[in-house]
C-alpha cells in the first residue's frame, strides 16, 4: 500500500538525436513514494532540489498524475498520497519531470502489488505526467524506464527500444544556474528544415546510436554533432563554447546540451576523466554558479528504492555547488 | 597490368535512410576489367544489362572515371582500357553506377599492383565516377565497397561505417521495366520538411540500423517506413502498393523502393521466402514486365573477380524476365 521508487535522470536528445535518443545516468534521479488512499489525492511533501518549485496540487504534479494514470490503466480507482525527493533540477535538461513521472508510475505499481510492470505500461502512464508539465516527449521517459541508451522510435503508438551499450563509458553533467523553460527552448527552433540539414542530423544520430552499441569512441566523437538545436540554444547558456572546449580538452569524446538545457553533458571514457571534465567545465562557466555530477551510464532504469545504488560522485542535492 | 573486379549492387536509402543507408546484395553486380595503358583511355566493350546505354566515351563512363581517379590519387599517370560486364540496370535503383565506379576503382588498384586499397581511398575514387553520372551520393558507393549495411555519416569529409548485420536475412529485388532517372526522382522531393516529419524519419532510420545490427525482425518491420521519398516516388512505379502488399503477405519483414526506383526491395528471413516474395511481387506488377533477384545480404563488398561467389538465384542478365 506504500512504496518508494527511484528513477534515474537522463540526457535528452544526446546531441543530434532530437526527441529520439535519451541516455540514463547512474547516481542522480528522483525518488517518489506513493501511498494508496481511498481519500483524495494529495502531495504530502517535496524535498531536495528545486523542492519549492514543484506543484503541490496533485492535478499539476507529474508524479501524482503518472501514479494515478498507472492505477486507472489497471482498473484501480484508488487515489495517491505522493512524497517526492528530487535529485534533479526542475527545468535543467536532465529529465527531471520524466524521472518524477516514471518513479511515480513505478511506485504506484509497487504500492498496488501488481505482478509486473511492462515497460510499455510504465511509459504510457509516465507520459501523462510528462505531457502535463513539459510537453509530450518520449526521450527522457524511455531512458528513465529502460536505463542506458533508449531510442524512441514512435510516440503514436509508443515504440521505445533499449539500445545495449557495450562500452563502460561515464557521463559528466554540469548544470549552470540559468533557467531555461523547455517550451521556450523549443519555440526558438525552426518549424521546417532544409533537406541537407536533416539528412546530416539523421546520419549523425544513426551513427551515434551505433557508436554506443559497438563502443566506438572515435565515431561517437564525430557523430555527437547537433546542427539543429545546439546552434540556437547555446546562446542561452553563457560560456557554452568554452565549456564544450574544456570538456573535449580534458578527454571527453564529445559534449553538447542535455535536452533543452541549460545542463551540458560530456561522454567520457571513465570516472576519473569524468571528474576532471566536470571540474574544467565548471571552471569554464566562470562567474555562473553550477552543479555537477559524474556517473556511469545507468545499467538499469526505474527501480524499487532499496535497489538504488550508492551515489558515487554526486554533488547533489544541497548547497555544495562548485562555482 | 590487367585485372577484373566485381562490385555488388546495393539497395540505396533502405527505406527511411535517405542518402544515409545502403545495403549490398549478394549475387548481382557489375564486373569491370581495367588494363593500364600509356595510350589514351578508352572503353573497350560493354556487355550485359543495358549495355547499349553505357557511355563509350571514357570521360563520361563512371568506371573509367573512377579507375583514373584511383590512379591519379596514387600518383599514377597511366590511362585505362576499361571493359564492363553489367549485371545491374543503368537507372534501376540498384546502385549500378556506384557498382561500376567501385569495380573500376578496385580493378585499377589491382592492375596497378598497389599493396592495399583502404576503403576511404576506394570510396573517394568511386565517388568521382558516381558524381559524374548520378550525383554526389555516398550510400550505394559505401555499400558496394564495404558490403553489408553501410552507413554514410558524412560526405565532406567522407565518413562511411560498416554496420555488422547479425541476422542471416535475404533480400528480394524486383525491377519493373519502367525508367526513372535519379535526378528527376530527386527533383520531386521537397527542399524543406517539417520538424515532426524528419524527426520521425530519423527515429525510423536509427531503429532500422539497430534492427539490422541486432537481428530484430519485428523492429525492422516497424522501422522500414519511409515518409519522405516513398509517398512521392511510388506513383512513378505502377502497381507499387500491390507489389508492397504482395511482399508483406508472402513473409517479407518490410518492403520499399530501392534508391530512386523503380526497383522495389523486400527484406526476408531466408532464400525460400525471398523466392516466394519475388514471384508474388512480379505477379503484382501485372502487365508491367520485370526482372527479379534473390540474394543474401552481401558479406563482403568489392572483390577480385575470382573471389566472386556463384550467383545463387539470379534471373539476370538476359531475356528470361518474368511478367
Boltz contact constraints between the chains, C-beta under 6 A:
constraints:
  - contact:
      token1: [A, 19]
      token2: [B, 199]
      max_distance: 6.0
  - contact:
      token1: [A, 20]
      token2: [B, 202]
      max_distance: 6.0
  - contact:
      token1: [A, 20]
      token2: [B, 203]
      max_distance: 6.0
  - contact:
      token1: [A, 151]
      token2: [B, 206]
      max_distance: 6.0
  - contact:
      token1: [A, 151]
      token2: [B, 207]
      max_distance: 6.0
  - contact:
      token1: [A, 153]
      token2: [B, 203]
      max_distance: 6.0
  - contact:
      token1: [A, 153]
      token2: [B, 207]
      max_distance: 6.0
  - contact:
      token1: [A, 191]
      token2: [B, 195]
      max_distance: 6.0
  - contact:
      token1: [A, 192]
      token2: [B, 192]
      max_distance: 6.0
  - contact:
      token1: [A, 192]
      token2: [B, 194]
      max_distance: 6.0
  - contact:
      token1: [A, 194]
      token2: [B, 192]
      max_distance: 6.0
  - contact:
      token1: [A, 195]
      token2: [B, 191]
      max_distance: 6.0
  - contact:
      token1: [A, 198]
      token2: [B, 198]
      max_distance: 6.0
  - contact:
      token1: [A, 199]
      token2: [B, 19]
      max_distance: 6.0
  - contact:
      token1: [A, 202]
      token2: [B, 20]
      max_distance: 6.0
  - contact:
      token1: [A, 202]
      token2: [B, 202]
      max_distance: 6.0
  - contact:
      token1: [A, 202]
      token2: [B, 205]
      max_distance: 6.0
  - contact:
      token1: [A, 203]
      token2: [B, 20]
      max_distance: 6.0
  - contact:
      token1: [A, 203]
      token2: [B, 153]
      max_distance: 6.0
  - contact:
      token1: [A, 205]
      token2: [B, 202]
      max_distance: 6.0
  - contact:
      token1: [A, 205]
      token2: [B, 206]
      max_distance: 6.0
  - contact:
      token1: [A, 206]
      token2: [B, 151]
      max_distance: 6.0
  - contact:
      token1: [A, 206]
      token2: [B, 205]
      max_distance: 6.0
  - contact:
      token1: [A, 206]
      token2: [B, 206]
      max_distance: 6.0
  - contact:
      token1: [A, 206]
      token2: [B, 209]
      max_distance: 6.0
  - contact:
      token1: [A, 207]
      token2: [B, 151]
      max_distance: 6.0
  - contact:
      token1: [A, 207]
      token2: [B, 153]
      max_distance: 6.0
  - contact:
      token1: [A, 209]
      token2: [B, 206]
      max_distance: 6.0
